[in-house]
Amino acid sequence: MDHRRIRIGLFKATSLVIEFGLVIITMSLLCCAYPERFRKTLWEIGGENGWNSNPRLRIYFYANYQQPPEIPLVWAQRLSESNLAISVLSTAICSARITLSCFNVAPGFSRLFDAMNDMLLSGFWMYSVAAQSSSDLTDPDHLSLRPWYLEKSCSILNSSVIEVCFLAKACFAFSILSL
């Protein structure tokens, strides 16, 4: 009986350490990708190369007293904010799981807490992955079903912006892992 309890405890401790490492790395990446200039740079690179709409053309709408199209979700600051909020929530929940585990809270409560939070976080991370891979259909001449950085290699870019591409790919990959 004691060997089984030790194996379960070791498995739970290992899974908590792995989960904690994952949420910390994901939160760190999303913090680096949080500034508005990050998404704007990605949007501008795609626009200049004809891979998606060009944000610099929005000025022509203003000059002609026209309402510009809505900024696609994939390039919007609210996506960066929601991704960061989801990662902070994941970190807080992981910390709570570690605390519950350390203090040997009733197993029934702990399992219920874990199950409910897993469902909640899965929903949030599904939204995050879907939004990060959403389309940019605002320019009929340059339709983009997925962000260019998910479809193209970063090596085709200028060395001054290649790290932005790699960071975007890493954020997407760790968002999928967080599911």
DOBA-816820 format. One record per residue (C-alpha): x, y, z. Coordinates in steps of 0.25 Angstrom, whole numbers, plus 5000, padded with zeros to 4 digits. Layout:
N
XYZ ...
//
This chain:
179
500050005000 501150105003 501850074990 500650114982 500450234991 501850274988 501750254973 500450334972 501150444980 502350444971 501550444959 500650564964 501950634968 502550614955 501350654947 501250784956 502650824953 502450804938 501150884938 501850994946 502951004937 502051004925 501151114930 502451204934 503051184920 501751214914 501451334922 502851384920 502751374905 501351444905 501951554913 503051574903 501951574892 501051674900 501451804895 500651864883 501851884874 502051734874 500751704867 500851824859 502151784854 501651644850 500451714843 501351814835 502351704831 501151624825 500551744819 501851794812 502051654806 500551634802 500251524811 499151594819 498551734819 499451854821 499251934833 499952054827 498752064817 497852104828 498252244827 497652254813 496252224820 496452344829 496952434819 495752404810 494752424823 494452274822 494252174833 495452074832 495151924834 495251874848 496551824852 496651664850 496651594863 497951534860 498651664860 497851734871 498451774884 497251714891 497751574887 499051604894 498351644906 497451524906 498651424904 499451494915 498151484925 497951344921 499451314925 499351384938 498151314942 498851184938 499951214947 499051254958 498351124957 499551044956 500151114969 498751074976 498950934971 500350924977 499850984990 498750884991 499650774988 500650824999 499650835010 498950695006 497550755005 496450655004 496650574991 495250584987 495250734988 496650744981 496150654969 494850734968 495750864968 496650804957 495550754948 494750884949 496050974946 496450884935 495150904928 495151054930 496651064925 496450974913 495251064909 496151184910 497351124903 496451074892 495951214890 497451264890 497951164880 496751194871 496951344872 498451334869 498151254857 496951334852 496851404838 497151544833 496051564822 495951714822 496751734809 496051664798 497351664790 498151604801 497351504808 497951424819 497351304825 498451284835 499551374840 500651374831 501651334842 500951204844 501051174829 502451224825 503851204830 504451314838 505751294831 505151374819 505151504827 506151614830 507051574842 506551704849 505151644850 505351494850 505251484866 503851544865 503451434856 504151324865 503451384877 502051384870 502351234866 502751204881 501551274887 500651194878 501351054881 501351074896 499851124895 499550984888 500350914899 499650984910 498350924905 
//
